Amino acid sequence: MSANFRSDNETPVAAAIMEAILEANHGTAWAYADDEWSKKLDQAFSELFRTEATVLPVSTGTVANSIALATVTPPWGSVICHAGAHIQCDESGAPEFFGHGLRLVPVEGKDGMLKPADVERTVHANEGHGVHSYTASAMSLTQATEAGTVYTVDEVKALCASAHSLGLTTHMDGARFANAIASLGCHPAEVTVEAGIDMLSFGASKNGCMAAEALVIF
C-alpha cells in the first residue's frame, strides 16, 4: 500500500467522527447557538482548556483565522506574524479581505518562528507617523509552524507577555495543533490560554473532521 504525504487535507473523515455526525443527525436543534450541540461544544472545549471558552464552528481554517483577526483588528490595524506564517503565505489575502484592509506585517525569523525582540522591534519600527501609521493590534503564531518547528510553552509565554505589553491581542493558528501537542507532550491549555493566547484557531480538518474548524475564544 502506498502512502500519500502530499497534504493532510486529502485524508478521509475519521470513522469515529463520521459515526458521531450520523448519531447527532436526528430530531431538531434550535438555531443561533442556543441548541444542545452548541452548548455541548462550548462545554467540551471549556473542559479541554480548563477555562471558560466560546467556540465558533466554521468551515475552514482560513475562515477561522480571518474572523479571529478581523474581530480584534480594525481596518487601520496590523497583525504581526512570521514571514512564513500560514496567514501570510497560504490564505490568498483572506485575512486582509475579511479585515476590510487590515495589514499583515511579516517578520523574518529562523526556523519559521517569531522571537519577542523581533515582535517588539517590528511594532516600534512602524510607529512615529501618527494617524498615517497602521496601529499594531494583534500577533499571530502558527503552531506547528510551516517549517515543522513547534513553539514550546515557555516560548509562547514569552511571546504573549511581550505582545500584551505592547497592547496586542494574541492569536494562535493551530492548523496542526494536535501535532504540536503530541510533540510537546503538554496539556493543550498549557501552551494556549495558560500561556497567554487569547484566541485559537483549533485545527480539525487536518485531523479527520469533515469541513469543520473551530475558532476558540478564551
Beta strands, then each sheet from edge to edge (+ up, - down):
strand 1: 54-58
strand 2: 77-82
strand 3: 103-107
strand 4: 135-142
strand 5: 169-174
strand 6: 199-202
strand 7: 213-217
sheet 1: 1+ 7- 6+ 5+ 4+ 2+ 3+
end
